[in-house]
Amino acid sequence: MAKTVKRPWGEFKQFTLNEKSTVKILIVKPKQVLSLQYHKKRREFWKVLEGPAKIVIGNKTLRGKKGDEFNIPVKKKHRLGAYNKIVKVLEISFGIFDEKDEVKLEDKYGRV
């Protein structure tokens, strides 16, 4: 997903270039979880900034640690959660961004 560009002083990672995108930092409280959802019009990239994070992509549940990166294709169900500590995840959405594009499949807060 990210393109690594080497320089004499080190390197940088480029996540988007001249592309429609939305960037967020998701902060999840301990023992909380986002909706199990998918998007019809956008794909997402997640990078764990603080963890560990409980990540569901498709039918797989993963434990994401600081620095781990995940690509979530359009129409792929996914969920982010926290174990016993706050989780911070960089989220970059590519494509048409509209909060109404979320299709919630499960939600512990009754928002389905």
Biopython code that builds the backbone (N, CA, C, O; Angstrom):
import numpy as np
from Bio.PDB.StructureBuilder import StructureBuilder

atoms = [
    (1, "MET", "N", (0.827, -1.187, 0.000)),
    (1, "MET", "CA", (0.000, 0.000, 0.000)),
    (1, "MET", "C", (0.872, 1.251, 0.000)),
    (1, "MET", "O", (0.782, 2.071, -0.914)),
    (2, "ALA", "N", (1.705, 1.399, 1.011)),
    (2, "ALA", "CA", (2.566, 2.574, 1.083)),
    (2, "ALA", "C", (3.799, 2.362, 0.207)),
    (2, "ALA", "O", (4.345, 1.262, 0.121)),
    (3, "LYS", "N", (4.209, 3.428, -0.427)),
    (3, "LYS", "CA", (5.420, 3.395, -1.247)),
    (3, "LYS", "C", (6.565, 3.934, -0.389)),
    (3, "LYS", "O", (6.473, 5.038, 0.149)),
    (4, "THR", "N", (7.632, 3.165, -0.262)),
    (4, "THR", "CA", (8.797, 3.608, 0.497)),
    (4, "THR", "C", (9.776, 4.268, -0.461)),
    (4, "THR", "O", (10.156, 3.694, -1.482)),
    (5, "VAL", "N", (10.179, 5.490, -0.110)),
    (5, "VAL", "CA", (11.116, 6.256, -0.930)),
    (5, "VAL", "C", (12.375, 6.495, -0.101)),
    (5, "VAL", "O", (12.323, 7.110, 0.965)),
    (6, "LYS", "N", (13.497, 6.005, -0.599)),
    (6, "LYS", "CA", (14.778, 6.134, 0.098)),
    (6, "LYS", "C", (15.404, 7.491, -0.211)),
    (6, "LYS", "O", (15.316, 7.994, -1.332)),
    (7, "ARG", "N", (16.031, 8.065, 0.799)),
    (7, "ARG", "CA", (16.775, 9.309, 0.678)),
    (7, "ARG", "C", (18.097, 9.140, 1.427)),
    (7, "ARG", "O", (18.226, 8.218, 2.232)),
    (8, "PRO", "N", (19.086, 10.013, 1.180)),
    (8, "PRO", "CA", (20.360, 9.893, 1.895)),
    (8, "PRO", "C", (20.191, 9.989, 3.416)),
    (8, "PRO", "O", (20.955, 9.390, 4.173)),
    (9, "TRP", "N", (19.180, 10.751, 3.852)),
    (9, "TRP", "CA", (18.950, 10.963, 5.284)),
    (9, "TRP", "C", (18.082, 9.883, 5.915)),
    (9, "TRP", "O", (17.904, 9.863, 7.133)),
    (10, "GLY", "N", (17.536, 8.975, 5.088)),
    (10, "GLY", "CA", (16.638, 7.934, 5.593)),
    (10, "GLY", "C", (15.622, 7.562, 4.533)),
    (10, "GLY", "O", (15.988, 7.206, 3.413)),
    (11, "GLU", "N", (14.337, 7.646, 4.882)),
    (11, "GLU", "CA", (13.276, 7.298, 3.942)),
    (11, "GLU", "C", (11.959, 7.901, 4.393)),
    (11, "GLU", "O", (11.833, 8.375, 5.522)),
    (12, "PHE", "N", (10.981, 7.879, 3.503)),
    (12, "PHE", "CA", (9.621, 8.235, 3.897)),
    (12, "PHE", "C", (8.656, 7.274, 3.239)),
    (12, "PHE", "O", (8.957, 6.659, 2.215)),
    (13, "LYS", "N", (7.484, 7.159, 3.853)),
    (13, "LYS", "CA", (6.426, 6.324, 3.294)),
    (13, "LYS", "C", (5.341, 7.242, 2.765)),
    (13, "LYS", "O", (4.826, 8.101, 3.481)),
    (14, "GLN", "N", (5.007, 7.048, 1.518)),
    (14, "GLN", "CA", (3.966, 7.846, 0.862)),
    (14, "GLN", "C", (2.724, 6.980, 0.730)),
    (14, "GLN", "O", (2.751, 5.931, 0.087)),
    (15, "PHE", "N", (1.634, 7.428, 1.343)),
    (15, "PHE", "CA", (0.407, 6.639, 1.352)),
    (15, "PHE", "C", (-0.562, 7.048, 0.252)),
    (15, "PHE", "O", (-1.348, 6.223, -0.215)),
    (16, "THR", "N", (-0.517, 8.300, -0.165)),
    (16, "THR", "CA", (-1.427, 8.778, -1.198)),
    (16, "THR", "C", (-0.751, 9.908, -1.966)),
    (16, "THR", "O", (0.034, 10.669, -1.400)),
    (17, "LEU", "N", (-1.056, 10.012, -3.244)),
    (17, "LEU", "CA", (-0.503, 11.071, -4.082)),
    (17, "LEU", "C", (-1.564, 11.483, -5.085)),
    (17, "LEU", "O", (-1.965, 10.689, -5.937)),
    (18, "ASN", "N", (-2.018, 12.721, -4.984)),
    (18, "ASN", "CA", (-3.002, 13.265, -5.927)),
    (18, "ASN", "C", (-4.213, 12.350, -6.090)),
    (18, "ASN", "O", (-4.693, 12.127, -7.202)),
    (19, "GLU", "N", (-4.693, 11.831, -4.978)),
    (19, "GLU", "CA", (-5.791, 10.882, -4.989)),
    (19, "GLU", "C", (-6.815, 11.336, -3.953)),
    (19, "GLU", "O", (-6.449, 11.862, -2.902)),
    (20, "LYS", "N", (-8.102, 11.132, -4.252)),
    (20, "LYS", "CA", (-9.125, 11.446, -3.260)),
    (20, "LYS", "C", (-8.943, 10.521, -2.072)),
    (20, "LYS", "O", (-8.960, 9.298, -2.208)),
    (21, "SER", "N", (-8.769, 11.126, -0.900)),
    (21, "SER", "CA", (-8.584, 10.316, 0.305)),
    (21, "SER", "C", (-9.022, 11.108, 1.531)),
    (21, "SER", "O", (-9.089, 12.337, 1.505)),
    (22, "THR", "N", (-9.315, 10.385, 2.595)),
    (22, "THR", "CA", (-9.660, 10.977, 3.882)),
    (22, "THR", "C", (-8.772, 10.318, 4.923)),
    (22, "THR", "O", (-8.630, 9.096, 4.942)),
    (23, "VAL", "N", (-8.174, 11.131, 5.790)),
    (23, "VAL", "CA", (-7.242, 10.622, 6.791)),
    (23, "VAL", "C", (-7.814, 10.872, 8.184)),
    (23, "VAL", "O", (-8.253, 11.978, 8.501)),
    (24, "LYS", "N", (-7.800, 9.826, 9.007)),
    (24, "LYS", "CA", (-8.279, 9.926, 10.391)),
    (24, "LYS", "C", (-7.298, 9.201, 11.301)),
    (24, "LYS", "O", (-6.531, 8.347, 10.856)),
    (25, "ILE", "N", (-7.336, 9.554, 12.579)),
    (25, "ILE", "CA", (-6.721, 8.720, 13.605)),
    (25, "ILE", "C", (-7.866, 8.240, 14.477)),
    (25, "ILE", "O", (-8.542, 9.035, 15.130)),
    (26, "LEU", "N", (-8.076, 6.932, 14.481)),
    (26, "LEU", "CA", (-9.128, 6.320, 15.284)),
    (26, "LEU", "C", (-8.566, 6.032, 16.673)),
    (26, "LEU", "O", (-7.496, 5.438, 16.803)),
    (27, "ILE", "N", (-9.287, 6.452, 17.705)),
    (27, "ILE", "CA", (-8.870, 6.226, 19.086)),
    (27, "ILE", "C", (-9.973, 5.416, 19.752)),
    (27, "ILE", "O", (-11.098, 5.891, 19.909)),
    (28, "VAL", "N", (-9.644, 4.195, 20.140)),
    (28, "VAL", "CA", (-10.627, 3.270, 20.703)),
    (28, "VAL", "C", (-10.317, 3.074, 22.186)),
    (28, "VAL", "O", (-9.191, 2.745, 22.561)),
    (29, "LYS", "N", (-11.328, 3.280, 23.014)),
    (29, "LYS", "CA", (-11.179, 3.104, 24.462)),
    (29, "LYS", "C", (-10.961, 1.623, 24.799)),
    (29, "LYS", "O", (-11.358, 0.742, 24.036)),
    (30, "PRO", "N", (-10.324, 1.358, 25.951)),
    (30, "PRO", "CA", (-10.112, -0.035, 26.358)),
    (30, "PRO", "C", (-11.421, -0.828, 26.379)),
    (30, "PRO", "O", (-12.455, -0.344, 26.838)),
    (31, "LYS", "N", (-11.344, -2.050, 25.874)),
    (31, "LYS", "CA", (-12.458, -3.002, 25.843)),
    (31, "LYS", "C", (-13.657, -2.520, 25.024)),
    (31, "LYS", "O", (-14.775, -2.992, 25.231)),
    (32, "GLN", "N", (-13.437, -1.591, 24.102)),
    (32, "GLN", "CA", (-14.505, -1.115, 23.222)),
    (32, "GLN", "C", (-14.218, -1.585, 21.797)),
    (32, "GLN", "O", (-13.115, -2.036, 21.486)),
    (33, "VAL", "N", (-15.232, -1.469, 20.939)),
    (33, "VAL", "CA", (-15.119, -2.003, 19.583)),
    (33, "VAL", "C", (-15.979, -1.178, 18.631)),
    (33, "VAL", "O", (-17.069, -0.734, 18.994)),
    (34, "LEU", "N", (-15.487, -0.977, 17.420)),
    (34, "LEU", "CA", (-16.285, -0.331, 16.376)),
    (34, "LEU", "C", (-17.264, -1.348, 15.804)),
    (34, "LEU", "O", (-17.171, -2.541, 16.091)),
    (35, "SER", "N", (-18.192, -0.874, 15.001)),
    (35, "SER", "CA", (-19.150, -1.761, 14.337)),
    (35, "SER", "C", (-18.428, -2.727, 13.413)),
    (35, "SER", "O", (-17.380, -2.401, 12.856)),
    (36, "LEU", "N", (-18.995, -3.923, 13.253)),
    (36, "LEU", "CA", (-18.585, -4.803, 12.165)),
    (36, "LEU", "C", (-19.285, -4.233, 10.946)),
    (36, "LEU", "O", (-20.513, -4.146, 10.925)),
    (37, "GLN", "N", (-18.527, -3.843, 9.931)),
    (37, "GLN", "CA", (-19.093, -3.087, 8.816)),
    (37, "GLN", "C", (-18.321, -3.340, 7.532)),
    (37, "GLN", "O", (-17.269, -3.979, 7.526)),
    (38, "TYR", "N", (-18.877, -2.818, 6.443)),
    (38, "TYR", "CA", (-18.152, -2.761, 5.174)),
    (38, "TYR", "C", (-18.580, -1.498, 4.450)),
    (38, "TYR", "O", (-19.547, -0.841, 4.835)),
    (39, "HIS", "N", (-17.845, -1.166, 3.393)),
    (39, "HIS", "CA", (-18.124, 0.036, 2.607)),
    (39, "HIS", "C", (-18.319, -0.358, 1.151)),
    (39, "HIS", "O", (-17.598, -1.204, 0.622)),
    (40, "LYS", "N", (-19.286, 0.254, 0.519)),
    (40, "LYS", "CA", (-19.589, -0.049, -0.885)),
    (40, "LYS", "C", (-18.703, 0.721, -1.857)),
    (40, "LYS", "O", (-18.515, 0.289, -2.995)),
    (41, "LYS", "N", (-18.154, 1.863, -1.422)),
    (41, "LYS", "CA", (-17.466, 2.745, -2.364)),
    (41, "LYS", "C", (-16.045, 3.113, -1.984)),
    (41, "LYS", "O", (-15.412, 3.894, -2.694)),
    (42, "ARG", "N", (-15.532, 2.590, -0.912)),
    (42, "ARG", "CA", (-14.164, 2.979, -0.540)),
    (42, "ARG", "C", (-13.405, 1.811, 0.074)),
    (42, "ARG", "O", (-13.975, 0.895, 0.665)),
    (43, "ARG", "N", (-12.084, 1.892, -0.098)),
    (43, "ARG", "CA", (-11.196, 0.934, 0.555)),
    (43, "ARG", "C", (-10.459, 1.689, 1.653)),
    (43, "ARG", "O", (-10.392, 2.918, 1.639)),
    (44, "GLU", "N", (-9.913, 0.947, 2.595)),
    (44, "GLU", "CA", (-9.231, 1.588, 3.712)),
    (44, "GLU", "C", (-7.871, 0.949, 3.967)),
    (44, "GLU", "O", (-7.636, -0.221, 3.667)),
    (45, "PHE", "N", (-6.997, 1.756, 4.524)),
    (45, "PHE", "CA", (-5.677, 1.331, 4.978)),
    (45, "PHE", "C", (-5.592, 1.686, 6.456)),
    (45, "PHE", "O", (-5.892, 2.816, 6.839)),
    (46, "TRP", "N", (-5.190, 0.741, 7.283)),
    (46, "TRP", "CA", (-5.002, 0.985, 8.713)),
    (46, "TRP", "C", (-3.551, 0.734, 9.091)),
    (46, "TRP", "O", (-2.940, -0.235, 8.641)),
    (47, "LYS", "N", (-3.006, 1.620, 9.925)),
    (47, "LYS", "CA", (-1.677, 1.412, 10.521)),
    (47, "LYS", "C", (-1.823, 1.600, 12.027)),
    (47, "LYS", "O", (-2.273, 2.649, 12.491)),
    (48, "VAL", "N", (-1.443, 0.584, 12.779)),
    (48, "VAL", "CA", (-1.557, 0.641, 14.235)),
    (48, "VAL", "C", (-0.470, 1.568, 14.784)),
    (48, "VAL", "O", (0.721, 1.340, 14.573)),
    (49, "LEU", "N", (-0.899, 2.616, 15.490)),
    (49, "LEU", "CA", (0.025, 3.562, 16.111)),
    (49, "LEU", "C", (0.283, 3.207, 17.572)),
    (49, "LEU", "O", (1.399, 3.359, 18.069)),
    (50, "GLU", "N", (-0.755, 2.733, 18.253)),
    (50, "GLU", "CA", (-0.664, 2.244, 19.633)),
    (50, "GLU", "C", (-1.541, 1.019, 19.731)),
    (50, "GLU", "O", (-2.638, 0.994, 19.173)),
    (51, "GLY", "N", (-1.083, 0.024, 20.419)),
    (51, "GLY", "CA", (-1.871, -1.197, 20.487)),
    (51, "GLY", "C", (-1.615, -1.944, 21.765)),
    (51, "GLY", "O", (-1.091, -1.387, 22.730)),
    (52, "PRO", "N", (-1.978, -3.192, 21.773)),
    (52, "PRO", "CA", (-2.409, -3.999, 20.633)),
    (52, "PRO", "C", (-3.859, -3.737, 20.254)),
    (52, "PRO", "O", (-4.676, -3.335, 21.083)),
    (53, "ALA", "N", (-4.157, -3.975, 18.978)),
    (53, "ALA", "CA", (-5.498, -3.775, 18.441)),
    (53, "ALA", "C", (-6.098, -5.113, 18.046)),
    (53, "ALA", "O", (-5.404, -6.000, 17.550)),
    (54, "LYS", "N", (-7.394, -5.245, 18.274)),
    (54, "LYS", "CA", (-8.126, -6.426, 17.807)),
    (54, "LYS", "C", (-8.723, -6.052, 16.459)),
    (54, "LYS", "O", (-9.551, -5.145, 16.374)),
    (55, "ILE", "N", (-8.305, -6.745, 15.408)),
    (55, "ILE", "CA", (-8.698, -6.394, 14.048)),
    (55, "ILE", "C", (-9.375, -7.583, 13.390)),
    (55, "ILE", "O", (-8.852, -8.697, 13.390)),
    (56, "VAL", "N", (-10.544, -7.322, 12.833)),
    (56, "VAL", "CA", (-11.267, -8.335, 12.068)),
    (56, "VAL", "C", (-11.314, -7.857, 10.625)),
    (56, "VAL", "O", (-11.761, -6.743, 10.351)),
    (57, "ILE", "N", (-10.856, -8.696, 9.703)),
    (57, "ILE", "CA", (-10.962, -8.428, 8.266)),
    (57, "ILE", "C", (-11.472, -9.712, 7.632)),
    (57, "ILE", "O", (-10.808, -10.747, 7.682)),
    (58, "GLY", "N", (-12.653, -9.638, 7.036)),
    (58, "GLY", "CA", (-13.284, -10.842, 6.510)),
    (58, "GLY", "C", (-13.617, -11.770, 7.659)),
    (58, "GLY", "O", (-14.269, -11.361, 8.619)),
    (59, "ASN", "N", (-13.175, -13.018, 7.573)),
    (59, "ASN", "CA", (-13.425, -13.998, 8.632)),
    (59, "ASN", "C", (-12.210, -14.217, 9.530)),
    (59, "ASN", "O", (-12.188, -15.152, 10.331)),
    (60, "LYS", "N", (-11.195, -13.352, 9.397)),
    (60, "LYS", "CA", (-9.977, -13.490, 10.201)),
    (60, "LYS", "C", (-9.950, -12.463, 11.326)),
    (60, "LYS", "O", (-10.260, -11.290, 11.115)),
    (61, "THR", "N", (-9.580, -12.910, 12.518)),
    (61, "THR", "CA", (-9.349, -12.010, 13.646)),
    (61, "THR", "C", (-7.851, -11.973, 13.894)),
    (61, "THR", "O", (-7.210, -13.010, 14.063)),
    (62, "LEU", "N", (-7.302, -10.762, 13.915)),
    (62, "LEU", "CA", (-5.859, -10.566, 14.031)),
    (62, "LEU", "C", (-5.538, -9.682, 15.230)),
    (62, "LEU", "O", (-6.362, -8.873, 15.658)),
    (63, "ARG", "N", (-4.345, -9.844, 15.758)),
    (63, "ARG", "CA", (-3.864, -8.981, 16.837)),
    (63, "ARG", "C", (-2.820, -8.061, 16.219)),
    (63, "ARG", "O", (-1.716, -8.494, 15.887)),
    (64, "GLY", "N", (-3.175, -6.793, 16.067)),
    (64, "GLY", "CA", (-2.268, -5.829, 15.455)),
    (64, "GLY", "C", (-1.425, -5.129, 16.502)),
    (64, "GLY", "O", (-1.945, -4.615, 17.493)),
    (65, "LYS", "N", (-0.123, -5.111, 16.277)),
    (65, "LYS", "CA", (0.769, -4.402, 17.194)),
    (65, "LYS", "C", (1.268, -3.124, 16.521)),
    (65, "LYS", "O", (1.094, -2.937, 15.317)),
    (66, "LYS", "N", (1.881, -2.260, 17.299)),
    (66, "LYS", "CA", (2.384, -0.987, 16.789)),
    (66, "LYS", "C", (3.212, -1.218, 15.528)),
    (66, "LYS", "O", (4.133, -2.034, 15.511)),
    (67, "GLY", "N", (2.863, -0.478, 14.469)),
    (67, "GLY", "CA", (3.585, -0.577, 13.206)),
    (67, "GLY", "C", (2.946, -1.497, 12.187)),
    (67, "GLY", "O", (3.268, -1.416, 11.002)),
    (68, "ASP", "N", (2.047, -2.372, 12.619)),
    (68, "ASP", "CA", (1.386, -3.282, 11.674)),
    (68, "ASP", "C", (0.458, -2.506, 10.743)),
    (68, "ASP", "O", (-0.167, -1.525, 11.145)),
    (69, "GLU", "N", (0.379, -2.959, 9.495)),
    (69, "GLU", "CA", (-0.439, -2.306, 8.471)),
    (69, "GLU", "C", (-1.427, -3.300, 7.883)),
    (69, "GLU", "O", (-1.118, -4.479, 7.708)),
    (70, "PHE", "N", (-2.632, -2.800, 7.577)),
    (70, "PHE", "CA", (-3.705, -3.641, 7.056)),
    (70, "PHE", "C", (-4.411, -2.927, 5.913)),
    (70, "PHE", "O", (-4.685, -1.730, 5.999)),
    (71, "ASN", "N", (-4.704, -3.655, 4.848)),
    (71, "ASN", "CA", (-5.466, -3.134, 3.715)),
    (71, "ASN", "C", (-6.846, -3.773, 3.729)),
    (71, "ASN", "O", (-6.977, -4.991, 3.852)),
    (72, "ILE", "N", (-7.867, -2.946, 3.602)),
    (72, "ILE", "CA", (-9.245, -3.427, 3.641)),
    (72, "ILE", "C", (-9.902, -3.073, 2.310)),
    (72, "ILE", "O", (-10.171, -1.901, 2.047)),
    (73, "PRO", "N", (-10.160, -4.070, 1.473)),
    (73, "PRO", "CA", (-10.769, -3.809, 0.163)),
    (73, "PRO", "C", (-12.219, -3.328, 0.278)),
    (73, "PRO", "O", (-12.865, -3.502, 1.311)),
    (74, "VAL", "N", (-12.709, -2.729, -0.790)),
    (74, "VAL", "CA", (-14.120, -2.353, -0.893)),
    (74, "VAL", "C", (-14.963, -3.606, -0.649)),
    (74, "VAL", "O", (-14.627, -4.689, -1.129)),
    (75, "LYS", "N", (-16.044, -3.457, 0.087)),
    (75, "LYS", "CA", (-17.040, -4.505, 0.377)),
    (75, "LYS", "C", (-16.520, -5.630, 1.276)),
    (75, "LYS", "O", (-17.177, -6.663, 1.394)),
    (76, "LYS", "N", (-15.363, -5.456, 1.908)),
    (76, "LYS", "CA", (-14.829, -6.477, 2.829)),
    (76, "LYS", "C", (-15.221, -6.080, 4.253)),
    (76, "LYS", "O", (-14.934, -4.965, 4.690)),
    (77, "LYS", "N", (-15.876, -6.992, 4.975)),
    (77, "LYS", "CA", (-16.284, -6.658, 6.342)),
    (77, "LYS", "C", (-15.049, -6.516, 7.219)),
    (77, "LYS", "O", (-14.054, -7.221, 7.045)),
    (78, "HIS", "N", (-15.138, -5.579, 8.173)),
    (78, "HIS", "CA", (-14.006, -5.300, 9.046)),
    (78, "HIS", "C", (-14.474, -4.668, 10.353)),
    (78, "HIS", "O", (-15.581, -4.141, 10.462)),
    (79, "ARG", "N", (-13.588, -4.742, 11.333)),
    (79, "ARG", "CA", (-13.887, -4.189, 12.659)),
    (79, "ARG", "C", (-12.566, -3.925, 13.374)),
    (79, "ARG", "O", (-11.582, -4.641, 13.188)),
    (80, "LEU", "N", (-12.571, -2.881, 14.194)),
    (80, "LEU", "CA", (-11.416, -2.529, 15.019)),
    (80, "LEU", "C", (-11.858, -2.508, 16.472)),
    (80, "LEU", "O", (-12.944, -2.023, 16.788)),
    (81, "GLY", "N", (-11.024, -3.032, 17.352)),
    (81, "GLY", "CA", (-11.337, -3.014, 18.774)),
    (81, "GLY", "C", (-10.079, -2.911, 19.614)),
    (81, "GLY", "O", (-8.958, -3.027, 19.119)),
    (82, "ALA", "N", (-10.305, -2.685, 20.917)),
    (82, "ALA", "CA", (-9.200, -2.577, 21.868)),
    (82, "ALA", "C", (-9.305, -3.691, 22.898)),
    (82, "ALA", "O", (-10.400, -4.116, 23.267)),
    (83, "TYR", "N", (-8.170, -4.147, 23.346)),
    (83, "TYR", "CA", (-8.135, -5.109, 24.450)),
    (83, "TYR", "C", (-8.208, -4.305, 25.754)),
    (83, "TYR", "O", (-9.252, -3.719, 26.040)),
    (84, "ASN", "N", (-7.153, -4.259, 26.539)),
    (84, "ASN", "CA", (-7.178, -3.580, 27.842)),
    (84, "ASN", "C", (-6.561, -2.189, 27.837)),
    (84, "ASN", "O", (-6.532, -1.521, 28.870)),
    (85, "LYS", "N", (-6.067, -1.745, 26.681)),
    (85, "LYS", "CA", (-5.429, -0.426, 26.584)),
    (85, "LYS", "C", (-6.027, 0.344, 25.417)),
    (85, "LYS", "O", (-6.623, -0.243, 24.514)),
    (86, "ILE", "N", (-5.864, 1.664, 25.443)),
    (86, "ILE", "CA", (-6.310, 2.506, 24.327)),
    (86, "ILE", "C", (-5.578, 2.076, 23.061)),
    (86, "ILE", "O", (-4.389, 1.756, 23.089)),
    (87, "VAL", "N", (-6.307, 2.075, 21.961)),
    (87, "VAL", "CA", (-5.750, 1.755, 20.647)),
    (87, "VAL", "C", (-5.835, 3.005, 19.775)),
    (87, "VAL", "O", (-6.855, 3.694, 19.762)),
    (88, "LYS", "N", (-4.761, 3.290, 19.053)),
    (88, "LYS", "CA", (-4.766, 4.381, 18.073)),
    (88, "LYS", "C", (-4.363, 3.799, 16.725)),
    (88, "LYS", "O", (-3.350, 3.109, 16.604)),
    (89, "VAL", "N", (-5.174, 4.091, 15.717)),
    (89, "VAL", "CA", (-4.942, 3.564, 14.373)),
    (89, "VAL", "C", (-5.077, 4.698, 13.365)),
    (89, "VAL", "O", (-6.064, 5.434, 13.371)),
    (90, "LEU", "N", (-4.083, 4.829, 12.506)),
    (90, "LEU", "CA", (-4.169, 5.734, 11.368)),
    (90, "LEU", "C", (-5.047, 5.061, 10.330)),
    (90, "LEU", "O", (-4.797, 3.919, 9.943)),
    (91, "GLU", "N", (-6.083, 5.770, 9.875)),
    (91, "GLU", "CA", (-6.967, 5.235, 8.837)),
    (91, "GLU", "C", (-6.927, 6.170, 7.637)),
    (91, "GLU", "O", (-7.160, 7.372, 7.767)),
    (92, "ILE", "N", (-6.631, 5.616, 6.477)),
    (92, "ILE", "CA", (-6.704, 6.373, 5.229)),
    (92, "ILE", "C", (-7.752, 5.695, 4.364)),
    (92, "ILE", "O", (-7.625, 4.521, 4.016)),
    (93, "SER", "N", (-8.789, 6.448, 4.022)),
    (93, "SER", "CA", (-9.863, 5.941, 3.160)),
    (93, "SER", "C", (-9.635, 6.455, 1.754)),
    (93, "SER", "O", (-9.364, 7.639, 1.553)),
    (94, "PHE", "N", (-9.746, 5.565, 0.779)),
    (94, "PHE", "CA", (-9.544, 5.912, -0.625)),
    (94, "PHE", "C", (-10.851, 5.725, -1.368)),
    (94, "PHE", "O", (-11.538, 4.720, -1.184)),
    (95, "GLY", "N", (-11.197, 6.689, -2.204)),
    (95, "GLY", "CA", (-12.438, 6.613, -2.963)),
    (95, "GLY", "C", (-13.422, 7.642, -2.451)),
    (95, "GLY", "O", (-13.044, 8.596, -1.771)),
    (96, "ILE", "N", (-14.671, 7.446, -2.778)),
    (96, "ILE", "CA", (-15.720, 8.382, -2.381)),
    (96, "ILE", "C", (-15.977, 8.202, -0.894)),
    (96, "ILE", "O", (-16.389, 7.128, -0.456)),
    (97, "PHE", "N", (-15.732, 9.266, -0.108)),
    (97, "PHE", "CA", (-15.926, 9.165, 1.334)),
    (97, "PHE", "C", (-17.282, 9.735, 1.703)),
    (97, "PHE", "O", (-17.594, 10.891, 1.418)),
    (98, "ASP", "N", (-18.073, 8.900, 2.340)),
    (98, "ASP", "CA", (-19.397, 9.293, 2.807)),
    (98, "ASP", "C", (-19.709, 8.393, 3.992)),
    (98, "ASP", "O", (-19.737, 7.171, 3.844)),
    (99, "GLU", "N", (-19.944, 8.972, 5.166)),
    (99, "GLU", "CA", (-20.240, 8.158, 6.351)),
    (99, "GLU", "C", (-21.459, 7.265, 6.119)),
    (99, "GLU", "O", (-21.583, 6.218, 6.754)),
    (100, "LYS", "N", (-22.355, 7.663, 5.222)),
    (100, "LYS", "CA", (-23.541, 6.855, 4.913)),
    (100, "LYS", "C", (-23.187, 5.616, 4.090)),
    (100, "LYS", "O", (-24.025, 4.738, 3.888)),
    (101, "ASP", "N", (-21.951, 5.550, 3.620)),
    (101, "ASP", "CA", (-21.475, 4.403, 2.847)),
    (101, "ASP", "C", (-21.243, 3.183, 3.739)),
    (101, "ASP", "O", (-21.087, 2.068, 3.241)),
    (102, "GLU", "N", (-21.221, 3.394, 5.051)),
    (102, "GLU", "CA", (-21.019, 2.283, 5.983)),
    (102, "GLU", "C", (-22.255, 1.397, 6.033)),
    (102, "GLU", "O", (-23.374, 1.877, 6.213)),
    (103, "VAL", "N", (-22.037, 0.115, 5.875)),
    (103, "VAL", "CA", (-23.102, -0.869, 6.074)),
    (103, "VAL", "C", (-22.737, -1.611, 7.355)),
    (103, "VAL", "O", (-21.807, -2.418, 7.376)),
    (104, "LYS", "N", (-23.481, -1.328, 8.419)),
    (104, "LYS", "CA", (-23.204, -1.942, 9.716)),
    (104, "LYS", "C", (-23.854, -3.320, 9.782)),
    (104, "LYS", "O", (-25.046, -3.464, 9.511)),
    (105, "LEU", "N", (-23.071, -4.325, 10.140)),
    (105, "LEU", "CA", (-23.557, -5.698, 10.260)),
    (105, "LEU", "C", (-23.838, -6.063, 11.716)),
    (105, "LEU", "O", (-24.790, -6.787, 12.007)),
    (106, "GLU", "N", (-23.009, -5.562, 12.623)),
    (106, "GLU", "CA", (-23.165, -5.771, 14.068)),
    (106, "GLU", "C", (-22.692, -4.511, 14.766)),
    (106, "GLU", "O", (-21.764, -3.844, 14.307)),
    (107, "ASP", "N", (-23.347, -4.186, 15.896)),
    (107, "ASP", "CA", (-22.931, -3.005, 16.644)),
    (107, "ASP", "C", (-23.375, -3.145, 18.092)),
    (107, "ASP", "O", (-24.569, -3.271, 18.363)),
    (108, "LYS", "N", (-22.435, -3.124, 19.019)),
    (108, "LYS", "CA", (-22.771, -3.317, 20.435)),
    (108, "LYS", "C", (-23.487, -2.117, 21.037)),
    (108, "LYS", "O", (-23.975, -2.190, 22.165)),
    (109, "TYR", "N", (-23.557, -1.013, 20.297)),
    (109, "TYR", "CA", (-24.209, 0.201, 20.789)),
    (109, "TYR", "C", (-25.599, 0.397, 20.181)),
    (109, "TYR", "O", (-26.206, 1.453, 20.359)),
    (110, "GLY", "N", (-26.107, -0.609, 19.466)),
    (110, "GLY", "CA", (-27.459, -0.558, 18.916)),
    (110, "GLY", "C", (-27.638, 0.353, 17.719)),
    (110, "GLY", "O", (-28.728, 0.890, 17.519)),
    (111, "ARG", "N", (-26.597, 0.543, 16.913)),
    (111, "ARG", "CA", (-26.690, 1.449, 15.759)),
    (111, "ARG", "C", (-26.874, 0.735, 14.421)),
    (111, "ARG", "O", (-26.695, 1.350, 13.370)),
    (112, "VAL", "N", (-27.224, -0.539, 14.441)),
    (112, "VAL", "CA", (-27.408, -1.276, 13.173)),
    (112, "VAL", "C", (-28.736, -0.886, 12.558)),
    (112, "VAL", "O", (-29.093, -1.385, 11.491)),
]
sb = StructureBuilder()
sb.init_structure("model")
sb.init_model(0)
sb.init_chain("A")
sb.init_seg("    ")
for serial, (resi, resn, name, xyz) in enumerate(atoms, 1):
    if name == "N":
        sb.init_residue(resn, " ", resi, " ")
    sb.init_atom(name, np.array(xyz, "f"), 0.0, 1.0, " ", f" {name:<3s}", serial, name[0])
structure = sb.get_structure()
